[in-house]
C-alpha cells in the first residue's frame, strides 16, 4: 500500500488507481476499497461501516493518516 503513496510536507498523494471523483482505490481480496479508508484502518484501527473517513485537507487523493478522521456522512457534508 505505502509503496503507492507520494509523501510530501503536506498531503500524501495516492499514486495508484483513482476513481473519476479523484479518490484513490485499491483492490484487496477481490474488492475495490477506498485508499483513504485503508490508510485510516492501517494507522488508526478498524472503522465502523456506517462511518465515513473525512479529509481535513479536503483533498480526495490524500491518504496521510493525520489528515484523516472518522465521522458521519452529515459531518462530511458540512
C-alpha positions in Angstrom: 0.0 0.0 0.0 2.5 2.6 1.1 4.7 2.0 -2.0 1.9 3.7 -4.0 2.0 6.8 -1.9 3.9 10.0 -2.7 4.8 11.7 0.6 5.3 15.4 0.7 5.4 18.0 3.5 1.6 18.4 3.1 -0.7 15.8 1.6 0.4 12.2 0.8 -1.0 11.5 -2.6 -2.3 8.1 -3.7 -0.4 7.3 -6.9 -2.3 4.1 -7.7 -5.7 3.7 -9.3 -8.1 6.7 -8.8 -11.8 6.8 -9.3 -13.4 9.5 -11.5 -14.1 11.6 -8.4 -10.4 11.7 -7.5 -10.4 9.3 -4.6 -7.8 6.5 -4.6 -8.9 2.9 -5.0 -7.0 -0.3 -4.0 -8.0 -3.9 -4.7 -8.0 -6.2 -1.7 -9.3 -9.8 -1.8 -11.2 -9.1 -5.0 -12.9 -5.9 -3.7 -12.1 -2.3 -4.6 -11.6 -0.3 -1.4 -11.1 3.5 -0.9 -7.4 4.2 -0.4 -8.1 6.8 2.3 -10.2 4.2 4.3 -7.4 1.7 4.0 -4.9 4.3 5.2 -7.1 5.2 8.1 -7.6 1.5 9.1 -3.9 0.7 8.9 -3.0 3.7 11.0 -5.9 4.1 13.4 -7.5 0.6 13.5 -10.8 -0.7 12.1 -13.7 1.7 11.3 -17.4 1.0 11.7 -19.0 0.6 8.3 -21.5 3.4 9.0 -18.7 6.0 9.4 -17.0 7.9 6.7 -13.3 8.9 6.6 -13.2 12.6 6.3 -10.2 14.6 4.9 -9.1 17.6 7.0 -7.3 18.8 3.9 -10.3 18.3 1.5 -8.0 16.5 -1.0 -9.6 13.3 -2.2 -6.3 11.7 -3.3 -4.7 12.3 0.2 -4.0 9.2 2.3 -1.9 10.9 5.0 -3.1 9.4 8.3 -3.1 12.7 10.3 -5.2 14.4 7.5 -8.0 11.7 8.0 -10.6 11.4 10.7 -13.7 9.3 11.2 -17.1 11.0 11.1 -20.7 10.7 9.9 -21.9 11.5 6.4 -23.6 14.6 7.8 -20.3 15.8 9.3 -18.6 15.1 6.0 -21.1 17.3 4.1 -20.6 20.2 6.4 
